[in-house]
Structures are given as C-alpha cells and as structure tokens.
Amino acid sequence: MSELKSKTGLTVSTVTFDEMLNNGFGIVTVMNARVFTKPIEDLLKKGETEVDLSTLKAHDIVKELIALDNKTSVNYIKLDTLKIANINQDGPTKTITGGQTGSALLKYGKTATIEIQDALGRADALELLGGATVETFEKQTGENESQTNAGIAEGYTKVIHFGDQFGGPKPILGESFFVDQKTGKQIKVYILIYEMLPDSIFNLTQDAEGDATVFDMNGSLNSKEICVGLDGTKNTTMNVFYSILPQLDYKPITQTA
C-alpha cells in the first residue's frame, strides 16, 4: 500500500508543477538520465521479498530509486551529454471495424520506443544499451608477470567488443525542466521510464567531412502496472510506459512503533 496520499500538496514545488500543467508548458531541452543496471523489480525488492509495483505510485518508485545513491554498490550510470531522448508511441496494434461502412469501432494496443543519442561515447553506456562487452585485464604480479603482460603497455587494460549479445531490461530516471508559458519559470521534472529494453545495436560511423559521430542507444519501452489512485482501500492501477512528475525533496518516512 502506498504511503502517499494522492490529493495532498506535498511541497510548494508540487503546486508550481500543477500550475504549469494548467498554464501550458514548453519542452525546450533534453534530459540527464540515470540508466540503472538491473530491472526495476530487482532494484526495489527488500532482501528476498519481491515488490508488487501495482501497490506503488510513481512518487514511491522515484523515492526508492533516489535512495539508491546512499548505498555503496553502483546501481546506475549517468548520461549527461545527450543530444536527443525522444519517446515515441505507436498504435493501435488492433482495430475492430464493423457496420455497413466498415467504421472503426474499437482500437486497442500501443507500443512505445525511445531514441537516445549521446554526443560522447562511454564504454559503460555502450555496454548497458549498445550491446558492447568490455574486457578488463587485471594487472599481473609475480614471477609470470613478464610473460602474461608481454607486449601490453602498462595502463592499457581494456578492450571493447561488439558481438551478437543483447542487453536486458533497465529502468531510466531522467531529470529535466519544462518552461511554464505564463511565467517563464523553469519547472524541474523527473521522467521515469519503468522498463527500457535496449536494441543493443551500435553503428560505428567514421566521416572526415560530415558531422561528428553520435552514439545511438535506442530501445523499446515495456509498460508496468502501477497504482494511480485509491478507491477506499482498493488500488486503482493502470499500465504505464513512463511518468512525468515534479522533482520533490523526498523526506525519509518516520516509522513509529
């Protein structure tokens, strides 16, 4: 059960975000993104206890992902030099037609994809999203050192490979800002992508006369069932590809006996 109430103003920034939604807003820049190394269920589970996403709201999930910063293990990589991060939807996957004119009666099914272009190449990002494999050589010590490291200069310890491997699903937490049309204020937002399955396709383009190479890391989005409201004690749920929500100062929840 979510610990947050849907119809309360949590902080002043929530009100500003709400006003922006009513006033109209512009999207003028790209996001900085945290790409997590594990599926969202693995990141959120407590010990061996699995987490049911349908009992959590978007704020609950973001709060848990941000809390991972306080843990010693590396749970994500940061992409802060993106050129584009476009989320596209397509559909319907099914259309029911009928009647004398064959009119569309019902539409069902959407798909979503994300296009990511990074201005700079990074081995860890290409490994997570581009299908790369990074081979790391350990520095050898002892009597066999001269034979093991023969012909390898000290300090050169990595090789990056591109083969036929595909990456697994990963959540992405983006940070950006929208611009309120009425006031011109920049409103900070989170863009939470629940599950991105990377295409794991990397094209190496080398062109002396054209534009500089960009690094494409595209993928498909899978929907997740989350809680979007409460009807008494019963959760109202829906399948969601991604959510846009205000950046809040999430406070630890005090536990009482």
Summary of the structure (lengths in Angstrom):
residues: 257
radius of gyration: 22.6
end to end distance: 18.0
largest distance: 86.5
contacts: 653
relative contact order: 0.22
helix: 17%
strand: 39%
